Amino acid sequence: MSDDLPPTGHRPEPGGPEFSRRLFLSTAGTAGIVAAIGTGGFAPAREVFGETAPIEGAVPVTLRVNGQQHRLQVDPRTTLLDCLRDHLQLTGTKKGCDHGQCGACTVHVNSRRVDSCLSLAVMHEGDEITTIEGLGQPDNLHPMQKAFVECDGYQCGYCTSGQIMSAVALLKEPCGPDDADVKELMAGNICRCGAYMNIVAAVQRVRQAK
């Protein structure tokens, strides 16, 4: 049996002398991809995240996020980060290191910044939680969001929501006037692209406009 493909336009009969192993594998692979797409190769998100089936050992928790109350059943080990992303679909808060070292998951809890990957959802019953989605919208940006755009305070954008949440919290914290002071208070937020100068410029623009 030959491994060579037949000439263009020539369609050999299966089982015939020119029906090659390479042609068979190519055809079978394409059919498999089409079949996977056609039958829903990816499960709906709510099934992946357990919204259609009860979670064993789940406990009730009511969270107030961006001004709205949410009554949930969650595994008691669920972090606030995973609860926001997987249960409430607020994916603006990013999962970076998942160890509290990069700041990408920063949110506000009672107006103070928190690494949501280090905090359990059940700990925040009754707290006021704010995520990047609650800070501003495209047609009504928070001044810090506008400053990040104007100062190019981002590159890949993955750390940006955490940077902005920390920067907004910084506005209410004791901070000296110099760039070095801002850098010290923003040290918990890592930008792997290295846009630190522009981030500091954005923070200072908002501070000076107050």
C-alpha distance (Angstrom), angle and dihedral (degrees) to the residues before:
residue distance angle dihedral
M1 . . .
S2 3.84 . .
D3 3.81 124.1 .
D4 3.80 92.8 -155.3
L5 3.78 121.6 106.5
P6 3.81 115.9 -116.9
P7 3.83 120.5 -108.0
T8 3.83 116.0 -79.0
G9 3.77 112.1 -82.0
H10 3.80 93.7 18.8
R11 3.79 114.3 114.4
P12 3.79 112.4 -167.4
E13 3.76 120.9 -152.4
P14 3.82 116.1 -108.4
G15 3.75 108.6 -98.2
G16 3.80 91.6 21.0
P17 3.79 123.1 123.6
E18 3.83 93.3 -97.5
F19 3.84 97.1 48.3
S20 3.80 98.2 110.0
R21 3.80 132.0 -162.6
R22 3.81 90.1 -123.2
L23 3.81 92.4 55.0
F24 3.79 90.9 47.4
L25 3.82 93.8 51.5
S26 3.80 92.3 45.6
T27 3.80 92.1 50.8
A28 3.79 93.3 44.8
G29 3.82 92.7 49.6
T30 3.80 92.8 51.4
A31 3.79 91.3 47.9
G32 3.80 90.5 50.9
I33 3.82 92.6 54.3
V34 3.80 92.1 47.9
A35 3.79 90.6 48.5
A36 3.81 92.5 50.6
I37 3.79 92.3 51.2
G38 3.77 93.2 43.2
T39 3.80 94.1 52.0
G40 3.80 95.8 44.1
G41 3.78 102.2 -93.8
F42 3.83 89.9 -165.9
A43 3.79 122.1 60.7
P44 3.83 116.8 -126.1
A45 3.80 111.9 -92.9
R46 3.78 94.6 -118.5
E47 3.81 90.6 58.1
V48 3.79 92.0 48.9
F49 3.78 90.4 50.4
G50 3.81 94.2 47.4
E51 3.80 98.6 -112.7
T52 3.81 93.9 131.7
A53 3.80 96.3 47.2
P54 3.82 131.1 47.2
I55 3.79 116.6 -101.7
E56 3.78 113.7 -126.4
G57 3.80 110.6 -117.2
A58 3.82 93.0 8.2
V59 3.78 119.3 162.0
P60 3.81 128.2 -156.3
V61 3.79 119.3 -108.0
T62 3.78 132.2 171.1
L63 3.78 115.3 -149.8
R64 3.78 127.2 -172.6
V65 3.80 106.4 -147.4
N66 3.80 124.5 174.5
G67 3.80 90.5 -15.2
Q68 3.81 96.1 -50.5
Q69 3.79 129.2 103.9
H70 3.80 119.7 -130.3
R71 3.80 123.5 -168.7
L72 3.79 108.4 -155.2
Q73 3.77 142.9 172.5
V74 3.80 108.6 -141.0
D75 3.76 139.5 167.5
P76 3.83 103.9 -100.5
R77 3.82 88.5 -125.2
T78 3.82 92.4 59.8
T79 3.79 112.7 120.8
L80 3.77 120.4 -133.6
L81 3.82 87.3 -114.8
D82 3.80 94.2 56.0
C83 3.79 91.3 42.9
L84 3.80 91.7 54.2
R85 3.79 94.1 45.8
D86 3.80 102.9 35.3
H87 3.79 104.0 30.3
L88 3.81 102.4 30.5
Q89 3.84 97.2 28.7
L90 3.82 91.4 -130.7
T91 3.79 94.5 146.3
G92 3.80 96.7 165.1
T93 3.80 86.7 91.6
K94 3.81 103.9 79.3
K95 3.77 131.5 -143.6
G96 3.79 107.8 -136.2
C97 3.80 119.5 152.4
D98 3.84 95.5 -9.0
H99 3.83 86.8 -145.0
G100 3.82 102.6 85.8
Q101 3.79 93.8 -103.9
C102 3.82 105.3 107.4
G103 3.82 106.5 40.5
A104 3.82 95.2 -137.3
C105 3.81 90.2 126.1
T106 3.82 96.4 52.7
V107 3.81 115.7 145.2
H108 3.80 133.5 162.2
V109 3.79 120.6 -104.3
N110 3.80 111.7 -173.0
S111 3.83 87.5 -16.6
R112 3.81 93.5 -55.0
R113 3.79 123.0 110.0
V114 3.78 117.1 -110.7
D115 3.80 134.4 -180.0
S116 3.79 97.1 -122.9
C117 3.82 93.0 -159.6
L118 3.82 89.6 67.3
S119 3.79 96.9 48.6
L120 3.81 128.7 76.0
A121 3.79 117.8 -128.6
V122 3.82 92.3 -131.3
M123 3.81 89.6 61.3
H124 3.80 91.7 66.9
E125 3.78 104.0 61.8
G126 3.80 105.7 145.3
D127 3.81 95.6 8.0
E128 3.79 122.7 128.4
I129 3.81 106.6 -118.9
T130 3.80 123.4 -169.7
T131 3.79 125.0 -170.7
I132 3.78 129.9 -175.3
E133 3.82 88.7 -90.9
G134 3.80 89.3 61.1
L135 3.78 94.6 47.6
G136 3.78 97.4 67.8
Q137 3.78 145.4 -32.4
P138 3.83 130.8 -129.7
D139 3.81 91.0 -98.4
N140 3.81 93.7 41.8
L141 3.80 109.8 33.3
H142 3.77 124.1 -175.6
P143 3.84 110.7 -113.8
M144 3.81 89.2 -110.4
Q145 3.79 91.8 53.9
K146 3.81 89.9 50.3
A147 3.80 90.9 49.0
F148 3.81 91.6 51.8
V149 3.81 89.1 53.8
E150 3.80 94.2 45.5
C151 3.82 93.5 46.3
D152 3.82 96.5 41.0
G153 3.78 89.5 -119.7
Y154 3.77 93.6 171.0
Q155 3.79 142.2 47.7
C156 3.81 115.2 177.6
G157 3.81 88.7 12.2
Y158 3.79 97.7 -140.7
C159 3.80 95.1 117.5
T160 3.80 94.7 35.6
S161 3.80 100.2 95.5
G162 3.81 91.0 51.0
Q163 3.80 91.5 45.4
I164 3.80 91.3 51.6
M165 3.80 93.6 46.9
S166 3.81 90.5 51.3
A167 3.80 91.6 45.3
V168 3.82 92.1 52.6
A169 3.81 90.7 49.5
L170 3.81 89.3 49.2
L171 3.82 89.4 61.5
K172 3.82 88.5 69.6
E173 3.80 96.2 41.8
P174 3.81 129.6 85.4
C175 3.80 104.5 -91.6
G176 3.79 131.2 159.9
P177 3.82 121.0 -122.5
D178 3.79 99.5 -109.2
D179 3.80 130.5 91.4
A180 3.80 88.3 -117.0
D181 3.80 89.3 59.8
V182 3.79 91.5 53.0
K183 3.79 91.4 47.4
E184 3.80 90.8 53.5
L185 3.80 93.5 52.2
M186 3.82 91.9 44.4
A187 3.81 93.5 47.6
G188 3.80 92.5 107.0
N189 3.81 91.3 65.5
I190 3.79 116.0 76.9
C191 3.81 123.7 -157.4
R192 3.78 109.3 -164.0
C193 3.80 90.0 -167.7
G194 3.81 90.7 58.5
A195 3.82 99.2 -124.2
Y196 3.81 91.4 147.6
M197 3.81 97.5 126.0
N198 3.79 91.8 55.1
I199 3.79 92.4 43.9
V200 3.80 90.7 54.5
A201 3.81 89.8 46.3
A202 3.80 90.2 54.0
V203 3.79 92.9 49.7
Q204 3.79 92.1 47.6
R205 3.81 91.8 49.0
V206 3.79 91.0 57.9
R207 3.81 93.5 42.7
Q208 3.80 92.0 51.8
A209 3.81 92.0 48.0
K210 3.81 92.8 56.6
